[in-house]
Amino acid sequence: DGPPGSPAETPWRITREQLFVLISAASINLGSMMCYSILGPFFPKEAEKKGASNTIIGMIFGCYALFDLLSSLVFGKYLVHIGAKFMFVAGMFVSGGVTILFGVLDQVPDGPIFVAMCFVVRIADAISFSAAITASFSILAKAFPNNVATVLGSLEIFSGLGLVLGPPLGGFLYQSFGYEVPFIFLGCIVLLMVPLNMYILPNYESDPNEHSFWKLATLPKVGLISFVITSLSSCLGFLDPTLSLFVLKTFHLPAGYVGLVYLGMALFYMISSPLFGLLSDKRPYLRKWFLVFGSLITAGCYMLLGPAPVLHIKSQLWMLILVLVINGISAGMSIIPTFPEVLSCAYENGFEEGLSTLGLVSGLFGAMWSVGAFLGPVLGGFLYEKIGFEWAAAVQGLWALASVSKQIFLFICRMSVEK
């Protein structure tokens, strides 16, 4: 590998250890995204049968992110004490188990008991996912210090693949075999990955440092990027409890085909992420423009998703799919540069290079993502129930527009100070 240097100067040759890290990270990205996205096409419909309202369904989706938020802060802070490898493997093991448990919830009595059990299982899944993904981000940044965005962007292929495969696979398994089979099938796949990762994942050790989440989060640039992460996550989370119901109601598609509607966004996010990751590493000055234009395009997409009634455009399936495709590209443009930007800002402000700082940055990223992933489904379910999908999507797009405004304001302030 040679000594650390800039990507342009140091040839990037992957060692055996780095290859094992990539395989482990790819396995958690693929498995977790499949388990997460499988609910979209059919769970809202099943939950309605069990007596859950749209607002409650949104809260079931949203509680995942709330506990992911809380546990990300804890796991990021104590990553060095717990051990990155143990946190990764244990999180994956528990995630596979609770995914299987989710598959037997149709046997639970209707009403409050069903709702309560959904919350319990979803919370356990959120905590286990948080442990695995926080450890994964830290290990990746440790193994690839000079190519963080490139590696994260490339691994989003597997996240995108999970998002691509999850909804249609879940929809068709549900349509063919019933409620239980999709969860049992995916849970078993995740559990089979556990012994592989126990064997191949390297064990990195590091000493804890005195820096805190508060010191990191209160840096102005980090605060801005945190808002960008939250707004983008909220926009994506909004679709979980609302899009499938809107498609079923408006276009009358079978459950198996509803999953295919999600395909365009996930597929183009998967394709665009490695490109934006590579550009972010090779041309760091482009990151701020990716954040601005990505958020701006996202805001426009949510205005057209319904479309908003003020536009007086009739909703059509081809147009919905096209907007989701563009939204997938804008998501890749906006999300991928955020992690290396926060990491770079931390180093510039005196944070020590090492696993401890990587844990803080990973935890902060996971926490901010979870804030949006909680607010998106909860507000989305509520707004869908009160004002309909078209207006709810337009309101959701204001999050992304607000992040654009904040970024432009910060750029203007910096230019004024420099002058």
VOGU-3710 file (C-alpha; in Angstrom, 3 decimals, decimal comma):
1> dgppgspaet> 0,000/0,000/0,000  2,804/2,410/0,801  2,446/5,404/3,131  -0,828/7,349/3,238  -1,078/10,026/0,583  -3,547/11,717/-1,658  -5,525/9,447/-4,019  -3,978/11,180/-6,989  -0,448/10,436/-5,798  -0,687/7,011/-4,161
11> pwritreqlf> -1,750/4,002/-6,276  -4,730/2,311/-4,699  -4,061/-1,411/-4,358  -6,496/-3,389/-2,239  -4,872/-5,674/0,305  -6,388/-8,931/1,508  -7,462/-7,273/4,759  -9,155/-4,425/2,896  -10,924/-6,922/0,643  -12,319/-8,720/3,702
21> vlisaasinl> -13,524/-5,378/5,100  -15,305/-4,642/1,818  -16,995/-8,063/1,821  -18,173/-7,611/5,415  -19,472/-4,096/4,801  -21,199/-5,200/1,596  -22,943/-8,014/3,460  -24,404/-5,686/6,119  -25,406/-3,068/3,510  -27,197/-5,646/1,390
31> gsmmcysilg> -28,817/-7,566/4,245  -29,939/-4,555/6,272  -31,410/-2,688/3,298  -33,335/-5,742/2,141  -34,759/-6,243/5,635  -35,575/-2,538/5,915  -37,223/-2,100/2,513  -39,202/-5,331/2,472  -41,999/-3,783/4,538  -42,974/-1,104/2,009
41> pffpkeaekk> -45,139/-3,010/-0,506  -47,378/-4,993/1,861  -46,946/-4,189/5,560  -49,140/-1,020/5,550  -51,969/-3,054/4,039  -51,549/-5,879/6,590  -51,320/-3,410/9,464  -54,563/-1,767/8,363  -56,249/-5,184/8,491  -54,969/-5,552/12,060
51> gasntiigmi> -56,608/-2,286/13,097  -53,674/0,156/12,820  -54,346/3,651/11,476  -52,124/5,383/8,926  -50,633/7,510/11,702  -49,812/4,393/13,776  -48,285/2,715/10,712  -46,099/5,777/10,204  -45,042/5,601/13,861  -44,125/1,911/13,487
61> fgcyalfdll> -41,845/2,867/10,597  -40,618/5,951/12,435  -39,786/4,298/15,787  -37,053/2,356/13,992  -35,268/5,603/13,260  -35,870/7,059/16,731  -34,107/4,168/18,465  -31,493/4,037/15,731  -30,804/7,678/16,638  -30,413/7,018/20,358
71> sslvfgkylv> -28,345/3,871/19,963  -26,089/5,437/17,280  -24,976/8,071/19,773  -24,244/5,413/22,394  -22,495/2,973/20,053  -20,478/5,753/18,405  -19,269/7,011/21,791  -18,355/3,560/23,170  -17,188/1,886/19,952  -13,600/1,613/21,180
81> higakfmfva> -14,703/0,157/24,532  -17,067/-2,437/23,038  -14,904/-3,362/20,039  -15,785/-2,661/16,416  -15,772/-6,300/15,294  -17,907/-7,559/18,191  -20,390/-4,713/17,679  -20,627/-5,495/13,969  -21,165/-9,257/14,349  -23,529/-9,020/17,332
91> gmfvsggvti> -25,639/-6,409/15,559  -25,962/-8,566/12,467  -26,920/-11,635/14,528  -29,686/-9,846/16,437  -30,955/-8,174/13,246  -31,425/-11,539/11,531  -33,251/-12,960/14,536  -35,723/-10,102/14,954  -36,442/-10,067/11,204  -37,662/-13,649/11,568
101> lfgvldqvpd> -39,746/-12,617/14,601  -41,413/-9,901/12,502  -42,693/-12,673/10,264  -44,827/-14,251/12,988  -46,616/-11,041/14,022  -49,621/-11,938/11,882  -50,413/-14,582/14,541  -50,697/-11,878/17,225  -54,234/-10,696/18,149  -55,533/-7,624/16,330
111> gpifvamcfv> -55,510/-4,170/17,860  -53,245/-2,854/20,628  -51,357/-6,142/21,160  -50,369/-6,336/17,486  -49,306/-2,673/17,482  -47,276/-3,090/20,693  -45,447/-6,168/19,359  -44,653/-4,338/16,102  -43,028/-1,577/18,130  -41,016/-4,012/20,293
121> vriadaisfs> -39,625/-5,987/17,342  -38,967/-2,873/15,280  -37,061/-1,242/18,164  -34,881/-4,337/18,645  -34,130/-4,351/14,911  -33,207/-0,650/15,024  -30,730/-1,107/17,884  -29,052/-4,099/16,230  -28,834/-2,339/12,873  -27,353/0,749/14,541
131> aaitasfsil> -24,620/-1,333/16,159  -23,674/-3,060/12,900  -23,718/0,004/10,653  -21,855/2,274/13,105  -19,113/-0,322/13,400  -19,101/-0,840/9,622  -18,609/2,866/8,810  -15,795/3,149/11,352  -13,997/0,044/10,102  -14,297/1,207/6,487
141> akafpnnvat> -12,894/4,659/7,245  -10,054/3,030/9,208  -9,208/0,596/6,403  -9,495/3,192/3,588  -8,394/6,553/5,071  -7,672/8,178/1,684  -10,674/6,870/-0,252  -13,579/7,132/2,180  -16,143/8,615/-0,229  -15,140/6,273/-3,069
151> vlgsleifsg> -15,513/3,198/-0,878  -18,773/4,359/0,725  -20,164/5,264/-2,672  -19,152/1,914/-4,147  -20,718/0,052/-1,231  -23,954/1,934/-1,820  -24,254/-0,411/-4,804  -25,090/-3,094/-2,251  -27,381/-0,760/-0,297  -29,113/0,076/-3,559
161> lglvlgpplg> -29,236/-3,591/-4,488  -30,902/-4,292/-1,147  -33,424/-1,519/-1,820  -33,922/-2,848/-5,369  -34,388/-6,483/-4,351  -36,261/-5,933/-1,077  -39,604/-4,457/-2,220  -40,220/-6,657/-5,323  -38,890/-9,794/-3,601  -40,953/-9,091/-0,506
171> gflyqsfgye> -44,022/-8,279/-2,603  -43,824/-11,453/-4,691  -43,045/-13,720/-1,715  -45,978/-12,182/0,137  -48,257/-12,609/-2,866  -47,154/-16,222/-3,407  -46,665/-17,590/0,128  -48,223/-15,152/2,581  -46,982/-12,780/5,265  -44,460/-14,979/7,107
181> vpfiflgciv> -42,208/-16,188/4,285  -40,544/-12,875/3,228  -39,306/-12,195/6,775  -38,199/-15,749/7,527  -36,348/-15,971/4,205  -34,452/-12,701/4,657  -33,776/-13,273/8,350  -32,131/-16,613/7,584  -29,947/-15,001/4,880  -28,689/-12,401/7,379
191> llmvplnmyi> -27,985/-15,097/9,998  -25,957/-17,099/7,456  -23,705/-14,058/6,977  -22,753/-13,979/10,679  -20,188/-16,834/10,744  -18,595/-15,525/7,523  -18,009/-12,110/9,112  -16,745/-13,630/12,357  -14,018/-15,310/10,318  -12,954/-12,646/7,797
201> lpnyesdpne> -13,501/-9,287/9,552  -10,243/-7,834/10,974  -10,152/-6,605/14,557  -8,996/-2,986/14,875  -8,002/-1,592/18,274  -7,667/2,025/19,325  -7,448/4,164/22,445  -10,379/6,389/23,432  -9,956/10,182/23,239  -11,505/13,066/25,134
211> hsfwklatlp> -13,619/14,507/22,284  -17,415/14,386/22,483  -20,422/14,372/20,182  -21,335/17,809/21,458  -18,013/19,310/20,367  -18,357/17,692/16,936  -22,032/18,554/16,401  -21,603/22,219/17,387  -19,062/22,922/14,664  -20,972/25,226/12,244
221> kvglisfvit> -20,156/23,258/9,113  -20,969/19,934/10,783  -24,265/21,401/12,028  -25,197/22,387/8,472  -24,273/18,994/7,031  -26,240/17,337/9,842  -29,340/19,263/8,745  -28,738/18,174/5,133  -28,498/14,526/6,232  -31,698/14,856/8,281
231> slssclgfld> -33,660/16,499/5,456  -32,631/13,886/2,881  -33,355/11,024/5,253  -36,757/12,506/6,054  -37,633/12,711/2,366  -36,708/9,066/1,769  -38,437/7,908/4,968  -41,628/9,709/3,925  -42,085/7,190/1,112  -42,155/4,106/3,373
241> ptlslfvlkt> -45,697/4,364/4,771  -47,236/6,451/1,978  -46,014/5,546/-1,514  -47,396/1,994/-1,648  -50,828/3,150/-0,405  -50,864/5,960/-2,986  -49,902/3,610/-5,827  -52,481/0,992/-4,793  -55,212/3,604/-4,531  -54,362/5,593/-7,667
251> fhlpagyvgl> -53,127/2,964/-10,148  -54,678/-0,240/-8,676  -51,517/-2,360/-9,046  -51,078/-5,799/-7,381  -48,764/-5,925/-4,346  -45,986/-7,621/-6,325  -45,924/-4,822/-8,880  -46,055/-2,090/-6,257  -42,568/-3,190/-5,220  -41,343/-2,550/-8,760
261> vylgmalfym> -42,317/1,134/-8,462  -39,544/1,508/-5,873  -37,076/-0,037/-8,329  -36,243/3,084/-10,352  -35,143/5,197/-7,406  -33,093/2,434/-5,766  -31,465/1,348/-9,031  -30,314/4,830/-10,051  -29,174/5,624/-6,525  -27,081/2,462/-6,724
271> issplfglls> -25,587/3,478/-10,091  -24,894/7,137/-9,265  -23,402/6,678/-5,767  -19,998/5,248/-6,853  -19,594/8,068/-9,381  -20,306/10,801/-6,832  -18,091/9,006/-4,302  -15,160/8,951/-6,725  -15,636/12,613/-7,639  -15,873/13,540/-3,951
281> dkrpylrkwf> -12,475/11,962/-3,267  -10,754/13,202/-6,415  -12,278/16,695/-6,364  -13,162/17,558/-2,731  -14,169/21,114/-3,683  -17,156/19,671/-5,598  -18,756/18,255/-2,442  -20,482/21,494/-1,433  -22,001/21,828/-4,896  -23,210/18,231/-4,816
291> lvfgslitag> -24,945/18,993/-1,521  -26,610/22,150/-2,865  -27,788/20,848/-6,238  -28,709/17,419/-4,889  -30,981/18,973/-2,246  -32,477/21,389/-4,783  -33,320/18,581/-7,227  -34,807/16,541/-4,370  -37,112/19,435/-3,453  -38,315/19,629/-7,062
301> cymllgpapv> -38,904/15,886/-7,202  -41,234/15,951/-4,200  -43,257/18,764/-5,742  -43,769/16,548/-8,805  -44,235/13,263/-6,951  -48,005/13,680/-6,500  -47,793/16,054/-8,325  -48,712/18,974/-6,023  -52,281/20,114/-6,841  -51,093/23,696/-7,360
311> lhiksqlwml> -49,279/22,516/-10,515  -52,531/21,189/-12,065  -50,776/18,127/-13,521  -52,587/14,783/-13,582  -50,825/11,947/-11,775  -49,475/9,297/-14,167  -47,525/6,131/-13,421  -44,718/6,816/-15,918  -44,219/10,294/-14,484  -44,110/8,969/-10,917
321> ilvlvingis> -41,435/6,434/-11,874  -39,397/9,094/-13,740  -39,480/11,413/-10,716  -38,341/8,559/-8,467  -35,447/7,833/-10,863  -34,309/11,471/-10,725  -34,723/11,432/-6,957  -32,449/8,387/-6,766  -29,699/10,272/-8,622  -30,113/13,394/-6,481
331> agmsiiptfp> -29,956/11,241/-3,338  -26,608/9,825/-4,429  -25,358/13,333/-5,195  -26,345/14,635/-1,757  -25,750/11,731/0,621  -22,345/10,373/-0,411  -20,274/13,581/0,195  -21,681/14,126/3,714  -19,605/11,530/5,622  -16,174/12,566/4,236
341> evlscayeng> -17,103/16,240/4,706  -17,912/15,716/8,396  -14,753/13,628/8,850  -12,611/16,255/7,130  -14,139/19,017/9,257  -13,440/17,010/12,446  -9,756/16,599/11,540  -9,473/20,293/10,656  -10,763/21,182/14,136  -8,292/19,132/16,121
351> feeglstlgl> -9,914/15,706/16,371  -7,306/12,933/16,449  -7,113/10,496/13,565  -8,147/7,060/14,785  -11,002/4,676/15,439  -12,354/6,775/18,310  -12,993/9,814/16,087  -14,335/7,566/13,340  -16,780/6,158/15,865  -17,974/9,658/16,776
361> vsglfgamws> -18,433/10,631/13,111  -20,183/7,334/12,297  -22,454/7,703/15,292  -23,287/11,315/14,438  -24,039/10,398/10,820  -26,273/7,526/11,953  -28,017/9,724/14,525  -28,765/12,563/12,081  -29,944/10,101/9,472  -32,233/8,549/12,082
371> vgaflgpvlg> -33,759/11,897/13,056  -34,985/12,320/9,481  -35,935/8,661/9,147  -38,127/9,089/12,245  -39,743/12,379/11,270  -40,302/11,379/7,627  -42,570/8,338/8,182  -44,354/9,774/11,241  -45,173/13,137/9,630  -45,716/11,426/6,286
381> gflyekigfe> -48,316/9,037/7,698  -50,041/11,895/9,535  -50,050/14,271/6,542  -51,157/11,503/4,167  -54,157/10,893/6,401  -55,029/14,599/6,748  -54,258/16,230/3,383  -53,518/13,365/0,955  -50,336/12,177/-0,726  -50,027/15,016/-3,248
391> waaavqglwa> -49,888/17,826/-0,682  -47,968/15,726/1,841  -45,166/15,097/-0,686  -44,994/18,810/-1,530  -44,725/19,710/2,165  -41,991/17,097/2,568  -40,003/18,709/-0,232  -39,751/21,882/1,870  -37,214/20,053/4,097  -34,793/19,749/1,200
401> lasvskqifl> -35,492/23,337/0,123  -34,732/24,556/3,650  -31,365/22,763/3,609  -30,507/24,478/0,299  -31,319/27,862/1,825  -29,110/27,172/4,851  -26,207/26,062/2,660  -26,420/29,151/0,454  -26,616/31,372/3,544  -23,465/29,741/4,996
411> ficrmsvek> -21,584/30,161/1,698  -22,514/33,862/1,555  -21,387/34,370/5,159  -18,053/32,663/4,464  -17,472/34,745/1,339  -18,191/37,934/3,320  -15,733/36,925/6,038  -13,026/36,083/3,479  -13,454/39,475/1,807
//
